[in-house]
Amino acid sequence: MLLLFLPCAGQWADDKMEGHGLYVYGNGDMYLGSFKAGKRHGQGSYHFKAMVCQLVGEWVEGGFVRGRWVMKDGSMFYGSFQQQVTPVSAYGILLLLAV
């Protein structure tokens, strides 16, 4: 079944998002991608409204594990992430834009 209303749009199973969909959080953040049992799982993008940045890549059971952290100025961190998404708990490559 496909539902088209906000704050979420997508497929549902057992009253939980399942498959591909869009979820808009109360603070304006958005996630567009795959869900499994109501959690972000698979490929997806999470857009942080307040920080004007995004996480693009692979999610496992709600957590971001691998991909790109794209900043407002276009610079990005690419790599793997553990637990909280912060530079301290991630490892990979930081690409900065030359101005």
Rosetta blueprint (number, residue, H / E / L):
1 M L
2 L E
3 L E
4 L E
5 F E
6 L L
7 P L
8 C E
9 A E
10 G E
11 Q E
12 W E
13 A E
14 D L
15 D L
16 K E
17 M E
18 E E
19 G E
20 H E
21 G E
22 L E
23 Y E
24 V E
25 Y L
26 G L
27 N L
28 G L
29 D L
30 M E
31 Y E
32 L E
33 G E
34 S E
35 F E
36 K E
37 A L
38 G L
39 K E
40 R E
41 H E
42 G E
43 Q E
44 G E
45 S E
46 Y E
47 H E
48 F E
49 K L
50 A L
51 M L
52 V L
53 C E
54 Q E
55 L E
56 V E
57 G E
58 E E
59 W E
60 V E
61 E L
62 G L
63 G E
64 F E
65 V E
66 R E
67 G E
68 R E
69 W E
70 V E
71 M L
72 K L
73 D L
74 G L
75 S L
76 M E
77 F E
78 Y E
79 G E
80 S E
81 F E
82 Q L
83 Q L
84 Q L
85 V L
86 T L
87 P H
88 V H
89 S H
90 A E
91 Y E
92 G E
93 I E
94 L E
95 L E
96 L L
97 L L
98 A L
99 V L
